[in-house]
Amino acid sequence: MSATPQEQDHLADTLAYDVFAKACPSRATLEHVTGRWGGLTLGALYEGSLRFNELRRRVDGVSEKMLSQTLHALERDGLVHREAQPTNPPRVDYELTALGHEVAGRLLALIHCVEGAMDDVLTARARYDETRGAL
């Protein structure tokens, strides 16, 4: 027996996600998005599709293995679309899905905020190191 639309709405309301709860599946997605390589990968793909090696050059410092793992996780979460072309040699392009574009836009706002505050951050670090000793 299937649920009525009202029962489905109620069920959706009672199954709200809570990233602070240990078992919530949103926690893993948040980790994929906010981890070093996930955030940079999403940001790099914001302007358009890139091939694997183009993406690897754009995300300076990421290893081939880490980029591959990151792309798999983001693709599984529905944030990245992988398009394989049947050519020789094979061509694979990566681009953001609609959801990935929305998430990346919000993430880029945070990235720009941090970049814009770096003078203050560096001043704070220097002050901290002077008073407490460098770590």
Residue frames as a rotation matrix with the C-alpha (Angstrom) as fourth column:
MET 1
0.582 0.813 0.000 0.00
0.813 -0.582 0.000 0.00
0.000 0.000 -1.000 0.00
SER 2
-0.372 -0.759 0.534 1.54
0.743 -0.588 -0.319 3.33
0.557 0.278 0.783 -1.05
ALA 3
-0.442 0.115 -0.889 1.49
0.709 -0.562 -0.426 6.48
-0.549 -0.819 0.167 1.04
THR 4
0.654 0.686 0.318 -0.75
0.754 -0.565 -0.335 9.40
-0.050 0.459 -0.887 0.18
PRO 5
0.113 -0.624 0.774 0.91
0.450 -0.662 -0.599 12.70
0.886 0.416 0.206 -0.79
GLN 6
0.586 0.147 0.797 0.10
-0.544 -0.657 0.522 14.08
0.600 -0.739 -0.305 2.68
GLU 7
0.955 -0.262 0.142 1.72
0.070 0.661 0.747 11.05
-0.290 -0.703 0.649 4.33
GLN 8
0.402 -0.846 0.351 4.79
0.859 0.215 -0.466 11.44
0.318 0.489 0.812 2.08
ASP 9
0.230 -0.271 0.935 5.09
-0.061 -0.962 -0.264 15.12
0.971 0.004 -0.237 3.06
HIS 10
0.824 0.121 0.554 4.82
-0.546 -0.089 0.833 14.21
0.150 -0.989 -0.008 6.74
LEU 11
0.830 -0.552 0.082 7.41
0.518 0.817 0.254 11.45
-0.207 -0.168 0.964 6.33
ALA 12
0.219 -0.763 0.609 9.80
0.644 -0.356 -0.677 13.89
0.733 0.540 0.413 4.62
ASP 13
0.405 -0.007 0.914 9.32
-0.450 -0.872 0.193 16.37
0.795 -0.490 -0.357 7.47
THR 14
0.904 -0.004 0.427 10.07
-0.397 0.358 0.845 13.74
-0.156 -0.934 0.323 10.11
LEU 15
0.662 -0.703 0.261 13.19
0.714 0.697 0.067 12.51
-0.229 0.142 0.963 8.30
ALA 16
0.932 -0.345 0.111 15.03
-0.295 -0.900 -0.321 15.84
0.211 0.266 -0.941 8.34
TYR 17
0.424 -0.865 -0.268 18.77
0.605 0.491 -0.627 15.50
0.674 0.104 0.732 8.08
ASP 18
0.971 -0.186 0.153 21.03
-0.237 -0.627 0.742 16.65
-0.042 -0.757 -0.652 10.91
VAL 19
0.491 -0.850 -0.193 24.72
-0.126 0.150 -0.981 16.87
0.862 0.506 -0.033 10.03
PHE 20
-0.156 -0.540 0.827 25.55
-0.906 -0.256 -0.338 17.00
0.394 -0.802 -0.449 13.75
ALA 21
0.646 0.415 0.640 24.11
-0.625 0.769 0.132 13.50
-0.438 -0.486 0.757 14.26
LYS 22
-0.274 -0.910 0.312 26.78
-0.559 0.415 0.718 10.81
-0.782 0.022 -0.622 13.89
ALA 23
-0.414 0.150 0.898 24.70
0.454 0.889 0.061 8.55
-0.789 0.433 -0.436 11.65
CYS 24
0.546 0.686 -0.481 23.35
-0.060 -0.541 -0.839 11.27
-0.835 0.487 -0.254 9.34
PRO 25
0.320 -0.418 0.850 24.30
0.875 0.476 -0.096 10.65
-0.364 0.774 0.518 5.71
SER 26
0.931 0.036 0.364 24.68
0.203 -0.878 -0.433 14.38
0.304 0.477 -0.825 5.14
ARG 27
0.707 -0.707 -0.025 27.86
-0.258 -0.290 0.922 14.30
-0.659 -0.645 -0.388 7.22
ALA 28
0.027 -0.712 0.701 29.77
0.622 0.561 0.546 12.32
-0.783 0.421 0.458 4.57
THR 29
0.431 0.182 0.884 28.62
0.865 -0.361 -0.348 14.66
0.256 0.914 -0.313 1.80
LEU 30
0.994 -0.100 0.049 29.65
-0.111 -0.938 0.327 17.68
0.013 -0.331 -0.944 3.85
GLU 31
0.366 -0.913 0.183 33.06
0.000 0.196 0.981 16.09
-0.931 -0.359 0.072 4.30
HIS 32
0.056 -0.306 0.950 33.34
0.929 0.365 0.063 15.49
-0.366 0.879 0.305 0.54
VAL 33
0.670 0.322 0.669 32.40
0.602 -0.762 -0.237 19.11
0.434 0.561 -0.705 -0.20
THR 34
0.937 -0.221 0.270 34.47
-0.322 -0.848 0.421 20.83
0.136 -0.481 -0.866 2.49
GLY 35
0.567 -0.802 0.188 37.54
0.513 0.522 0.682 18.64
-0.645 -0.290 0.707 2.43
ARG 36
-0.139 -0.733 -0.666 40.62
-0.155 -0.648 0.745 20.20
-0.978 0.207 -0.023 0.87
TRP 37
-0.927 -0.339 0.159 40.39
0.080 0.237 0.968 18.46
-0.366 0.910 -0.192 -2.49
GLY 38
-0.251 0.916 0.313 36.60
0.954 0.289 -0.081 18.36
-0.165 0.278 -0.946 -2.74
GLY 39
0.474 0.433 -0.767 36.22
0.419 -0.877 -0.236 22.08
-0.774 -0.210 -0.597 -2.18
LEU 40
-0.311 -0.682 -0.662 38.98
-0.362 -0.560 0.746 22.95
-0.879 0.471 -0.072 -4.62
THR 41
-0.867 0.034 0.497 37.64
0.416 0.599 0.684 20.52
-0.274 0.800 -0.534 -7.23
LEU 42
0.144 0.987 0.069 34.13
0.939 -0.114 -0.325 21.95
-0.313 0.112 -0.943 -7.01
GLY 43
0.394 -0.052 -0.918 35.51
0.051 -0.996 0.078 25.48
-0.918 -0.077 -0.389 -7.21
ALA 44
-0.656 -0.733 -0.182 37.64
-0.192 -0.072 0.979 24.61
-0.730 0.677 -0.094 -10.24
LEU 45
-0.747 0.415 0.520 34.65
0.660 0.560 0.501 23.13
-0.084 0.717 -0.692 -12.07
TYR 46
-0.108 0.776 -0.621 32.39
0.473 -0.509 -0.719 26.10
-0.874 -0.372 -0.312 -11.35
GLU 47
-0.204 -0.036 -0.978 33.25
-0.569 -0.809 0.148 27.89
-0.796 0.587 0.144 -14.61
GLY 48
0.479 0.410 -0.776 32.77
-0.875 0.287 -0.389 24.85
0.063 0.866 0.496 -16.82
SER 49
0.986 -0.025 0.166 33.80
0.010 0.996 0.089 21.32
-0.167 -0.086 0.982 -17.67
LEU 50
0.206 -0.973 -0.102 37.40
-0.973 -0.215 0.088 20.17
-0.108 0.081 -0.991 -17.51
ARG 51
0.539 -0.197 -0.819 39.26
-0.179 0.923 -0.340 17.06
0.823 0.330 0.462 -18.51
PHE 52
0.863 -0.159 -0.480 41.03
0.492 0.484 0.724 15.12
0.118 -0.860 0.496 -15.76
ASN 53
-0.069 -0.995 -0.077 44.52
0.996 -0.064 -0.068 16.49
0.062 -0.082 0.995 -16.45
GLU 54
-0.257 0.070 0.964 43.20
0.209 -0.970 0.126 20.04
0.944 0.234 0.234 -16.85
LEU 55
0.760 0.615 0.208 41.50
-0.127 -0.172 0.977 19.69
0.637 -0.769 -0.053 -13.49
ARG 56
0.639 -0.599 -0.482 44.65
0.769 0.488 0.413 18.26
-0.012 -0.635 0.773 -11.94
ARG 57
-0.411 -0.789 0.456 46.69
0.774 -0.567 -0.283 21.24
0.482 0.236 0.844 -13.17
ARG 58
0.026 0.528 0.849 44.03
-0.075 -0.846 0.528 23.66
0.997 -0.078 0.018 -11.91
VAL 59
0.941 0.266 0.208 43.94
-0.243 0.105 0.964 22.07
0.235 -0.958 0.164 -8.43
ASP 60
0.188 -0.982 -0.028 47.64
-0.512 -0.073 -0.856 22.53
0.838 0.175 -0.516 -7.81
GLY 61
-0.501 -0.547 0.671 49.16
-0.854 0.184 -0.487 19.91
0.143 -0.816 -0.559 -5.50
VAL 62
0.434 0.703 0.563 46.50
-0.735 0.638 -0.231 17.19
-0.522 -0.313 0.793 -5.77
SER 63
-0.703 -0.646 0.296 47.80
-0.387 0.697 0.604 13.75
-0.596 0.310 -0.740 -6.68
GLU 64
-0.629 0.451 -0.633 46.23
-0.585 0.262 0.767 11.73
0.512 0.853 0.100 -9.46
LYS 65
-0.683 0.333 -0.650 44.98
0.503 0.860 -0.087 9.20
0.530 -0.386 -0.755 -6.90
MET 66
-0.696 0.415 -0.585 43.41
0.448 -0.386 -0.806 11.82
-0.561 -0.824 0.083 -4.62
LEU 67
-0.661 0.475 -0.581 41.75
-0.680 -0.707 0.196 13.64
-0.317 0.524 0.790 -7.52
SER 68
-0.647 0.406 -0.645 40.33
-0.253 0.684 0.684 10.36
0.719 0.606 -0.340 -8.79
GLN 69
-0.658 0.384 -0.647 38.96
0.731 0.532 -0.428 9.47
0.180 -0.755 -0.631 -5.34
THR 70
-0.728 0.360 -0.584 37.55
0.046 -0.824 -0.564 12.96
-0.684 -0.437 0.583 -4.91
LEU 71
-0.670 0.469 -0.575 35.81
-0.736 -0.322 0.595 12.90
0.094 0.822 0.561 -8.29
HIS 72
-0.652 0.438 -0.619 34.30
0.222 0.891 0.397 9.48
0.725 0.121 -0.678 -7.55
ALA 73
-0.654 0.391 -0.647 32.91
0.709 0.019 -0.705 10.71
-0.264 -0.920 -0.290 -4.21
LEU 74
-0.658 0.391 -0.644 31.50
-0.299 -0.920 -0.253 13.91
-0.691 0.026 0.722 -5.73
GLU 75
-0.699 0.418 -0.580 30.00
-0.549 0.206 0.810 11.98
0.459 0.885 0.086 -8.63
ARG 76
-0.669 0.431 -0.605 28.39
0.559 0.829 -0.028 9.49
0.489 -0.357 -0.796 -6.22
ASP 77
-0.579 0.422 -0.697 26.92
0.537 -0.446 -0.716 12.40
-0.613 -0.789 0.032 -4.25
GLY 78
0.287 0.755 0.589 25.39
0.944 -0.119 -0.307 13.81
-0.161 0.644 -0.747 -7.45
LEU 79
0.528 -0.145 -0.837 27.57
0.119 -0.963 0.242 16.92
-0.841 -0.227 -0.491 -7.53
VAL 80
-0.346 -0.718 -0.604 29.78
-0.679 -0.253 0.690 16.06
-0.648 0.649 -0.400 -10.50
HIS 81
0.821 0.544 0.172 28.89
-0.226 0.587 -0.777 14.47
-0.523 0.600 0.605 -13.84
ARG 82
-0.334 -0.926 0.175 31.46
-0.267 0.272 0.925 12.35
-0.904 0.262 -0.338 -15.66
GLU 83
0.774 0.550 -0.314 31.15
-0.418 0.070 -0.906 12.23
-0.477 0.832 0.284 -19.44
ALA 84
-0.224 -0.840 0.494 33.26
-0.018 0.510 0.860 9.59
-0.974 0.184 -0.129 -21.20
GLN 85
0.435 0.272 -0.858 33.68
-0.818 -0.280 -0.503 10.03
-0.377 0.921 0.101 -24.96
PRO 86
0.639 -0.176 0.749 34.24
0.218 0.975 0.043 6.85
-0.738 0.136 0.661 -27.00
THR 87
0.843 -0.448 -0.298 37.34
-0.495 -0.430 -0.755 8.17
0.210 0.784 -0.584 -28.77
ASN 88
0.697 -0.710 -0.097 40.87
0.714 0.676 0.183 6.91
-0.065 -0.197 0.978 -29.11
PRO 89
-0.858 -0.218 -0.465 42.44
0.307 0.507 -0.805 7.86
0.412 -0.834 -0.368 -26.79
PRO 90
0.044 0.940 -0.337 39.42
0.935 0.081 0.346 8.01
0.353 -0.330 -0.875 -24.48
ARG 91
-0.701 -0.152 0.697 38.27
0.001 -0.977 -0.213 11.49
0.713 -0.149 0.685 -23.50
VAL 92
-0.039 0.660 -0.750 36.63
0.951 0.256 0.175 12.08
0.307 -0.706 -0.638 -20.12
ASP 93
-0.526 -0.021 0.850 35.15
-0.035 -0.998 -0.046 15.42
0.850 -0.054 0.524 -19.13
TYR 94
-0.432 0.374 -0.821 33.92
0.901 0.212 -0.378 16.42
0.033 -0.903 -0.428 -15.69
GLU 95
-0.612 0.297 0.733 31.32
-0.068 -0.943 0.326 19.08
0.788 0.150 0.597 -15.00
LEU 96
-0.936 0.317 0.152 29.09
-0.191 -0.094 -0.977 20.15
-0.295 -0.944 0.149 -12.16
THR 97
-0.429 0.899 0.086 25.49
0.845 0.365 0.391 19.01
0.320 0.240 -0.916 -11.96
ALA 98
0.148 0.565 0.811 22.84
0.088 -0.825 0.559 21.60
0.985 -0.011 -0.172 -11.09
LEU 99
0.952 0.175 -0.249 23.22
0.242 0.064 0.968 20.66
0.186 -0.982 0.019 -7.43
GLY 100
0.192 -0.967 -0.166 27.01
0.967 0.158 0.199 20.77
-0.166 -0.198 0.966 -7.72
HIS 101
-0.327 -0.260 0.909 26.82
0.570 -0.821 -0.029 24.23
0.754 0.508 0.417 -9.26
GLU 102
0.620 0.621 0.480 24.66
-0.060 -0.572 0.818 25.48
0.783 -0.536 -0.317 -6.39
VAL 103
0.861 -0.344 -0.375 26.97
0.484 0.321 0.814 23.98
-0.160 -0.882 0.442 -3.77
ALA 104
-0.080 -0.962 0.260 30.11
0.995 -0.094 -0.042 25.26
0.065 0.256 0.965 -5.54
GLY 105
0.041 0.164 0.986 28.65
0.306 -0.941 0.143 28.77
0.951 0.296 -0.089 -5.73
ARG 106
0.921 0.323 0.217 28.14
-0.118 -0.300 0.947 28.84
0.371 -0.898 -0.238 -1.98
LEU 107
0.625 -0.761 -0.175 31.56
0.715 0.468 0.519 27.35
-0.313 -0.449 0.837 -1.41
LEU 108
-0.134 -0.679 0.722 33.19
0.856 -0.446 -0.261 29.97
0.499 0.583 0.641 -3.65
ALA 109
0.553 0.364 0.749 31.54
-0.057 -0.881 0.470 32.71
0.831 -0.303 -0.467 -1.58
LEU 110
0.969 -0.242 -0.049 33.29
0.095 0.182 0.979 31.24
-0.228 -0.953 0.200 1.47
ILE 111
0.252 -0.920 0.301 36.58
0.959 0.278 0.046 30.90
-0.126 0.277 0.953 -0.44
HIS 112
0.024 -0.206 0.978 36.40
0.507 -0.841 -0.189 34.55
0.862 0.500 0.084 -1.52
CYS 113
0.875 0.312 0.370 35.60
-0.167 -0.523 0.836 35.59
0.454 -0.793 -0.406 2.06
VAL 114
0.758 -0.645 -0.096 38.67
0.463 0.428 0.776 33.75
-0.460 -0.633 0.623 3.36
GLU 115
0.020 -0.772 0.635 40.91
0.977 -0.120 -0.177 35.10
0.213 0.624 0.752 0.59
GLY 116
0.283 0.184 0.941 39.68
0.233 -0.965 0.119 38.63
0.930 0.185 -0.316 1.31
ALA 117
0.934 0.127 0.333 40.45
-0.284 -0.298 0.911 38.26
0.215 -0.946 -0.243 5.00
MET 118
0.636 -0.705 -0.315 43.97
0.642 0.709 -0.292 36.84
0.429 -0.017 0.903 4.63
ASP 119
-0.179 -0.700 0.691 45.74
-0.029 -0.699 -0.715 40.04
0.983 -0.148 0.105 5.68
ASP 120
0.269 0.372 0.889 43.81
-0.880 -0.281 0.384 39.90
0.393 -0.885 0.251 8.97
VAL 121
0.985 0.085 -0.147 44.44
-0.036 0.952 0.304 36.17
0.166 -0.294 0.941 9.31
LEU 122
0.301 -0.950 -0.084 48.19
0.569 0.249 -0.783 36.56
0.765 0.188 0.616 8.76
THR 123
-0.215 -0.302 0.929 48.30
-0.476 -0.798 -0.370 39.42
0.852 -0.522 0.027 11.29
ALA 124
0.637 0.536 0.554 46.43
-0.749 0.261 0.609 37.29
0.182 -0.803 0.567 13.82
ARG 125
0.858 -0.377 -0.348 48.79
0.342 0.926 -0.161 34.34
0.384 0.019 0.923 13.24
ALA 126
-0.084 -0.950 0.301 51.85
0.268 -0.313 -0.911 36.54
0.960 0.004 0.281 13.76
ARG 127
-0.041 0.161 0.986 50.36
-0.801 -0.595 0.063 38.00
0.597 -0.788 0.153 16.96
TYR 128
0.907 0.410 0.102 49.50
-0.399 0.753 0.523 34.50
0.137 -0.515 0.846 18.23
ASP 129
0.611 -0.730 -0.306 52.98
0.516 0.661 -0.545 33.17
0.600 0.176 0.780 17.43
GLU 130
-0.206 -0.699 0.684 54.62
-0.143 -0.670 -0.728 36.12
0.968 -0.248 0.038 19.20
THR 131
0.032 0.310 0.950 52.63
-0.940 -0.314 0.134 35.60
0.340 -0.897 0.281 22.39
ARG 132
0.721 0.370 0.586 52.46
-0.585 0.778 0.228 31.80
-0.371 -0.507 0.778 22.49
GLY 133
-0.344 -0.902 0.260 55.39
-0.458 0.403 0.792 30.66
-0.820 0.154 -0.552 20.41
ALA 134
-0.137 0.230 -0.964 55.30
-0.981 0.106 0.164 29.27
0.140 0.967 0.211 16.89
LEU 135
0.604 0.449 0.658 53.82
-0.543 0.837 -0.073 25.82
-0.583 -0.313 0.749 16.50
